[in-house]
């Protein structure tokens, strides 16, 4: 197996495993379920792409660009899912920040000393 491909397979596997763990931990909270599911789907694509790359690297015959097409497609789907997950997590973070701000303002207003 080519050393560079072997390194890519190894790190792809490491990132996929840590991605499964962080996605699972993210899904433990109600707020993190949508982001966790999207990220989990992305890491499944990464794991599949890593498997395909490993299969291709074990072949001894001549490889063509078409042999790598499935790997590139799966990596593209991985980046797409991770990008969607990132956008969703940023949007949810902004929404939560607004709710926290409103909640804190409501607490401050209730202790402002204003008497009826």
Backbone as a chain_set.jsonl record, in Angstrom:
{"seq": "XXXXXXXXXXXXXXXXXXXXXXXXXXXXXXXXXXXXXXXXXXXXXXXXXXXXXXXXXXXXXXXXXXXXXXXXXXXXXXXXXXXXXXXXXXXXXXXXXXXXXXXXXXXXXXXXXXXX", "coords": {"N": [[0.846, -1.168, 0.0], [0.546, 2.199, -0.814], [2.393, 4.663, 0.912], [1.425, 7.273, 1.428], [-1.313, 6.963, 0.877], [-1.911, 5.046, 2.765], [-1.505, 6.538, 5.093], [-3.541, 8.424, 4.771], [-5.767, 6.733, 4.937], [-5.493, 5.807, 7.565], [-5.701, 8.205, 9.112], [-8.197, 9.048, 8.231], [-9.795, 7.045, 9.305], [-9.33, 7.483, 12.066], [-10.4, 10.08, 12.409], [-13.056, 9.528, 11.726], [-13.822, 7.761, 13.793], [-13.534, 9.391, 16.11], [-15.397, 11.273, 15.33], [-17.781, 9.778, 15.371], [-17.977, 9.39, 18.126], [-18.147, 12.064, 19.154], [-20.451, 12.91, 17.821], [-22.341, 11.196, 18.917], [-22.213, 11.995, 21.625], [-23.108, 14.597, 21.305], [-25.74, 14.159, 20.599], [-26.931, 13.543, 22.98], [-28.147, 15.663, 24.238], [-31.188, 17.508, 23.959], [-31.147, 19.72, 22.285], [-28.904, 19.235, 20.756], [-29.501, 17.128, 19.087], [-30.402, 17.414, 16.276], [-28.05, 18.461, 15.037], [-26.178, 16.53, 15.782], [-27.144, 14.224, 14.479], [-26.915, 14.942, 11.766], [-24.145, 15.342, 11.591], [-23.298, 12.763, 12.277], [-24.184, 11.287, 10.062], [-22.489, 12.393, 8.155], [-19.978, 11.502, 9.101], [-20.308, 8.795, 8.772], [-20.251, 8.661, 6.003], [-17.581, 9.44, 5.638], [-16.278, 7.266, 6.814], [-17.088, 5.226, 5.055], [-15.86, 6.172, 2.704], [-13.203, 5.946, 3.447], [-13.002, 3.174, 3.715], [-13.394, 2.422, 1.009], [-11.159, 3.651, -0.16], [-9.132, 2.197, 1.03], [-9.643, -0.344, -0.061], [-9.119, 0.176, -2.758], [-6.43, 0.836, -2.609], [-5.272, -1.595, -2.06], [-5.34, -2.992, -4.368], [-3.575, -4.506, -7.092], [-3.435, -4.155, -9.783], [-3.315, -1.881, -12.625], [-4.432, 1.372, -11.941], [-7.081, 3.6, -12.704], [-8.435, 6.902, -13.262], [-11.154, 6.655, -12.953], [-11.391, 4.665, -11.068], [-11.049, 5.929, -8.679], [-13.274, 7.455, -8.482], [-15.587, 6.797, -6.938], [-14.576, 7.066, -4.351], [-13.957, 9.803, -4.283], [-16.529, 10.83, -4.637], [-17.773, 9.952, -2.252], [-16.179, 11.292, -0.351], [-16.861, 13.888, -1.059], [-19.581, 13.895, -0.321], [-19.239, 13.582, 2.407], [-17.967, 16.047, 3.103], [-20.045, 17.764, 2.399], [-22.119, 17.022, 4.2], [-20.882, 17.615, 6.653], [-20.52, 20.338, 6.32], [-23.218, 21.208, 6.168], [-24.006, 20.445, 8.736], [-22.378, 22.141, 10.23], [-23.382, 24.667, 9.512], [-26.01, 24.423, 10.512], [-25.43, 24.102, 13.244], [-24.258, 26.584, 13.836], [-26.432, 28.289, 13.331], [-28.243, 27.334, 15.265], [-26.78, 27.947, 17.544], [-26.792, 30.754, 17.472], [-29.541, 31.236, 17.774], [-29.948, 30.093, 20.322], [-28.283, 31.791, 21.823], [-29.687, 34.185, 21.615], [-32.065, 33.468, 22.989], [-30.962, 32.941, 25.543], [-30.018, 35.494, 26.171], [-32.453, 36.934, 26.254], [-33.659, 35.573, 28.373], [-31.917, 36.153, 30.517], [-32.241, 38.93, 30.559], [-34.916, 39.048, 31.313], [-34.738, 38.047, 33.908], [-33.116, 40.011, 35.104], [-34.813, 42.197, 34.802], [-36.878, 41.423, 36.466], [-35.777, 41.734, 38.971], [-35.345, 44.415, 39.243], [-36.18, 46.252, 41.066], [-38.44, 47.647, 40.742], [-41.502, 48.612, 41.934], [-44.87, 47.634, 42.23]], "CA": [[0.0, 0.0, 0.0], [1.275, 3.449, -0.888], [2.528, 5.252, 2.247], [0.518, 8.432, 1.541], [-2.683, 6.452, 0.947], [-2.03, 4.383, 4.074], [-1.657, 7.608, 6.07], [-4.89, 8.977, 4.591], [-6.711, 5.746, 5.461], [-5.36, 5.807, 9.023], [-6.278, 9.422, 9.678], [-9.628, 9.023, 7.946], [-10.412, 6.168, 10.303], [-9.26, 8.158, 13.37], [-11.374, 11.174, 12.404], [-14.39, 8.928, 11.728], [-14.1, 7.23, 15.128], [-13.794, 10.521, 17.001], [-16.649, 11.873, 14.88], [-18.882, 8.975, 15.917], [-18.053, 9.657, 19.568], [-18.649, 13.416, 19.395], [-21.84, 12.976, 17.364], [-23.144, 10.523, 19.936], [-22.296, 12.87, 22.794], [-23.932, 15.743, 20.928], [-27.143, 13.745, 20.556], [-27.443, 13.328, 24.329], [-28.992, 16.794, 24.606], [-32.293, 17.725, 23.009], [-30.735, 20.75, 21.329], [-27.851, 18.708, 19.909], [-29.937, 15.988, 18.261], [-30.315, 17.653, 14.822], [-26.657, 18.612, 14.621], [-25.531, 15.238, 15.97], [-27.573, 13.294, 13.423], [-26.307, 15.374, 10.501], [-22.713, 15.06, 11.675], [-23.137, 11.308, 12.251], [-24.308, 10.865, 8.66], [-21.247, 12.795, 7.493], [-18.878, 10.624, 9.509], [-20.544, 7.497, 8.123], [-19.717, 8.824, 4.638], [-16.121, 9.429, 5.738], [-15.876, 5.88, 7.072], [-17.264, 4.497, 3.795], [-14.82, 6.618, 1.779], [-11.948, 5.363, 3.92], [-13.043, 1.758, 3.323], [-13.187, 2.346, -0.439], [-9.77, 4.004, -0.441], [-8.308, 1.064, 1.453], [-9.828, -1.398, -1.066], [-8.419, 0.584, -3.973], [-4.986, 0.81, -2.384], [-4.829, -2.99, -1.994], [-5.315, -3.565, -5.717], [-2.239, -4.549, -7.69], [-3.492, -3.813, -11.206], [-3.22, -0.456, -12.922], [-5.61, 2.124, -11.542], [-7.453, 4.736, -13.541], [-9.14, 7.957, -12.526], [-12.487, 6.142, -12.654], [-11.34, 3.851, -9.85], [-11.125, 6.822, -7.526], [-14.496, 8.258, -8.565], [-16.451, 6.502, -5.789], [-13.942, 7.659, -3.163], [-14.139, 11.25, -4.374], [-17.951, 11.072, -4.403], [-18.044, 9.789, -0.823], [-15.544, 12.407, 0.356], [-17.702, 15.056, -1.332], [-20.774, 13.793, 0.532], [-18.779, 13.847, 3.772], [-17.791, 17.485, 3.286], [-21.364, 18.381, 2.309], [-22.833, 16.794, 5.453], [-20.207, 18.358, 7.709], [-20.847, 21.747, 6.072], [-24.604, 21.426, 6.594], [-24.012, 20.366, 10.194], [-21.761, 23.362, 10.757], [-24.345, 25.759, 9.328], [-27.099, 24.2, 11.469], [-24.952, 24.36, 14.604], [-24.098, 28.035, 13.981], [-27.779, 28.865, 13.431], [-28.794, 26.987, 16.573], [-26.033, 28.714, 18.533], [-27.297, 32.13, 17.459], [-30.882, 31.201, 18.361], [-29.789, 29.878, 21.761], [-27.718, 32.998, 22.419], [-30.794, 35.143, 21.731], [-32.921, 33.019, 24.084], [-30.255, 33.175, 26.802], [-30.025, 36.936, 26.403], [-33.799, 37.307, 26.679], [-33.879, 34.986, 29.685], [-31.164, 36.948, 31.494], [-32.892, 40.235, 30.646], [-36.14, 38.869, 32.095], [-34.332, 37.919, 35.307], [-32.662, 41.332, 35.544], [-35.986, 43.062, 34.895], [-37.694, 41.042, 37.624], [-35.089, 42.2, 40.17], [-34.931, 45.793, 39.027], [-36.607, 47.09, 42.173], [-39.67, 48.353, 40.382], [-42.609, 48.175, 42.79], [-46.167, 47.882, 41.595]], "C": [[0.897, 1.239, 0.0], [1.261, 4.117, 0.491], [1.571, 6.426, 2.443], [-0.935, 7.978, 1.641], [-2.913, 5.776, 2.292], [-2.226, 5.431, 5.177], [-3.05, 8.231, 5.987], [-5.949, 8.029, 5.149], [-6.68, 5.759, 6.99], [-6.022, 7.035, 9.64], [-7.763, 9.547, 9.37], [-10.381, 8.181, 8.95], [-10.435, 6.833, 11.687], [-10.309, 9.269, 13.455], [-12.798, 10.622, 12.439], [-14.749, 8.411, 13.123], [-14.386, 8.364, 16.113], [-15.079, 11.251, 16.614], [-17.859, 11.113, 15.381], [-19.073, 9.277, 17.4], [-18.651, 11.038, 19.832], [-20.086, 13.588, 18.914], [-22.764, 12.329, 18.382], [-23.296, 11.368, 21.184], [-23.173, 14.091, 22.518], [-25.416, 15.39, 20.957], [-27.726, 13.459, 21.935], [-28.316, 14.483, 24.803], [-30.066, 16.986, 23.549], [-31.905, 18.718, 21.922], [-29.728, 20.187, 20.33], [-28.268, 17.582, 18.985], [-29.847, 16.294, 16.769], [-28.875, 17.743, 14.314], [-25.938, 17.274, 14.708], [-25.88, 14.246, 14.881], [-26.922, 13.652, 12.09], [-24.819, 15.054, 10.487], [-22.45, 13.554, 11.621], [-23.23, 10.771, 10.83], [-23.046, 11.225, 7.872], [-20.089, 11.87, 7.838], [-19.069, 9.197, 8.991], [-20.015, 7.544, 6.691], [-18.19, 8.803, 4.64], [-15.611, 8.008, 5.959], [-16.0, 5.039, 5.803], [-16.191, 4.878, 2.775], [-13.471, 6.029, 2.159], [-11.879, 3.879, 3.561], [-12.772, 1.587, 1.831], [-11.737, 2.646, -0.806], [-8.837, 2.867, -0.058], [-8.417, -0.078, 0.441], [-9.045, -1.079, -2.336], [-6.91, 0.461, -3.783], [-4.44, -0.615, -2.332], [-4.745, -3.641, -3.374], [-3.912, -3.494, -6.3], [-2.248, -4.183, -9.175], [-3.397, -2.3, -11.38], [-4.539, 0.232, -12.586], [-5.839, 3.285, -12.496], [-8.163, 5.769, -12.672], [-10.541, 7.502, -12.137], [-12.528, 5.286, -11.395], [-11.49, 4.705, -8.598], [-12.421, 7.628, -7.483], [-15.416, 8.04, -7.365], [-15.888, 7.131, -4.51], [-14.159, 9.166, -3.147], [-15.596, 11.619, -4.118], [-18.279, 10.978, -2.922], [-17.396, 10.897, 0.008], [-16.34, 13.69, 0.139], [-18.958, 15.055, -0.475], [-20.417, 14.052, 1.995], [-18.661, 15.346, 4.007], [-19.123, 18.224, 3.233], [-22.108, 18.236, 3.628], [-22.195, 17.572, 6.605], [-20.485, 19.855, 7.545], [-22.262, 22.077, 6.502], [-24.692, 21.401, 8.112], [-23.424, 21.608, 10.837], [-22.713, 24.545, 10.652], [-25.488, 25.633, 10.327], [-26.635, 24.512, 12.885], [-24.726, 25.856, 14.844], [-25.459, 28.7, 14.151], [-28.402, 28.57, 14.796], [-28.068, 27.729, 17.687], [-26.517, 30.151, 18.623], [-28.673, 32.189, 18.111], [-30.804, 31.006, 19.876], [-29.218, 31.099, 22.46], [-28.802, 34.059, 22.597], [-31.712, 34.754, 22.879], [-32.258, 33.236, 25.442], [-30.248, 34.66, 27.159], [-31.389, 37.391, 26.901], [-34.105, 36.774, 28.07], [-33.168, 35.79, 30.773], [-31.788, 38.33, 31.65], [-34.186, 40.147, 31.444], [-35.818, 38.739, 33.576], [-33.908, 39.276, 35.867], [-33.858, 42.266, 35.725], [-36.838, 42.704, 36.107], [-37.063, 41.486, 38.927], [-34.664, 43.654, 40.066], [-35.359, 46.722, 40.152], [-37.862, 47.875, 41.874], [-40.807, 47.786, 41.213], [-43.927, 48.526, 42.104], [-46.894, 48.897, 42.368]], "O": [[1.885, 1.304, 0.732], [0.228, 4.134, 1.16], [0.971, 6.562, 3.508], [-1.707, 8.548, 2.411], [-3.981, 5.914, 2.889], [-3.025, 5.227, 6.09], [-3.664, 8.529, 7.011], [-6.918, 8.472, 5.766], [-7.729, 5.726, 7.633], [-6.809, 6.918, 10.578], [-8.512, 10.101, 10.175], [-11.469, 8.548, 9.395], [-11.438, 6.757, 12.397], [-11.02, 9.384, 14.454], [-13.66, 11.187, 13.113], [-15.875, 8.609, 13.581], [-15.361, 8.309, 16.863], [-15.772, 11.788, 17.478], [-18.857, 11.718, 15.773], [-20.203, 9.404, 17.871], [-19.564, 11.17, 20.648], [-20.859, 14.326, 19.525], [-23.841, 12.85, 18.675], [-24.387, 11.452, 21.747], [-23.893, 14.557, 23.401], [-26.25, 16.227, 21.301], [-28.915, 13.157, 22.042], [-29.149, 14.294, 25.689], [-29.864, 16.66, 22.379], [-32.299, 18.563, 20.766], [-29.7, 20.615, 19.177], [-27.463, 17.123, 18.175], [-29.261, 15.497, 16.036], [-28.535, 17.165, 13.281], [-25.173, 16.92, 13.811], [-25.016, 13.507, 14.408], [-26.437, 12.777, 11.373], [-24.293, 14.556, 9.491], [-21.487, 13.116, 10.992], [-22.451, 9.904, 10.436], [-22.594, 10.454, 7.025], [-19.307, 11.498, 6.963], [-18.093, 8.474, 8.795], [-19.406, 6.584, 6.218], [-17.574, 8.218, 3.749], [-14.619, 7.6, 5.354], [-15.12, 4.23, 5.506], [-15.673, 4.017, 2.064], [-12.685, 5.656, 1.289], [-10.829, 3.383, 3.153], [-12.008, 0.707, 1.434], [-11.156, 1.977, -1.66], [-7.856, 2.607, -0.754], [-7.415, -0.714, 0.114], [-8.393, -1.949, -2.913], [-6.198, 0.031, -4.69], [-3.244, -0.815, -2.543], [-4.153, -4.709, -3.53], [-3.16, -2.554, -6.042], [-1.195, -3.93, -9.76], [-3.398, -1.545, -10.408], [-5.617, -0.267, -12.907], [-4.893, 3.872, -13.023], [-8.448, 5.528, -11.499], [-11.061, 7.919, -11.101], [-13.561, 5.189, -10.733], [-12.003, 4.243, -7.579], [-12.641, 8.399, -6.549], [-15.967, 9.002, -6.831], [-16.637, 7.662, -3.691], [-14.504, 9.738, -2.113], [-15.87, 12.617, -3.451], [-18.989, 11.831, -2.39], [-17.998, 11.387, 0.963], [-16.478, 14.494, 1.061], [-19.358, 16.098, 0.043], [-21.191, 14.664, 2.732], [-19.189, 15.866, 4.99], [-19.311, 19.209, 3.948], [-22.67, 19.209, 4.13], [-22.906, 18.128, 7.442], [-20.666, 20.56, 8.537], [-22.493, 23.109, 7.132], [-25.37, 22.235, 8.712], [-23.912, 22.073, 11.867], [-22.837, 25.333, 11.589], [-25.896, 26.628, 10.927], [-27.375, 25.128, 13.652], [-24.978, 26.344, 15.945], [-25.628, 29.569, 15.006], [-29.013, 29.445, 15.409], [-28.691, 28.103, 18.681], [-26.639, 30.704, 19.716], [-28.945, 33.085, 18.91], [-31.513, 31.676, 20.627], [-29.625, 31.414, 23.578], [-28.832, 34.752, 23.614], [-32.104, 35.613, 23.669], [-32.915, 33.667, 26.39], [-30.449, 35.03, 28.316], [-31.475, 38.151, 27.865], [-34.749, 37.459, 28.865], [-33.747, 36.073, 31.822], [-31.857, 38.85, 32.764], [-34.52, 41.077, 32.178], [-36.549, 39.265, 34.415], [-34.297, 39.644, 36.976], [-33.911, 43.034, 36.685], [-37.453, 43.582, 36.712], [-37.775, 41.605, 39.924], [-33.72, 44.076, 40.734], [-34.936, 47.877, 40.183], [-38.294, 48.69, 42.689], [-41.043, 46.578, 41.187], [-44.064, 49.58, 41.482], [-48.015, 49.259, 42.01]]}, "num_chains": 1, "name": "protein.A"}
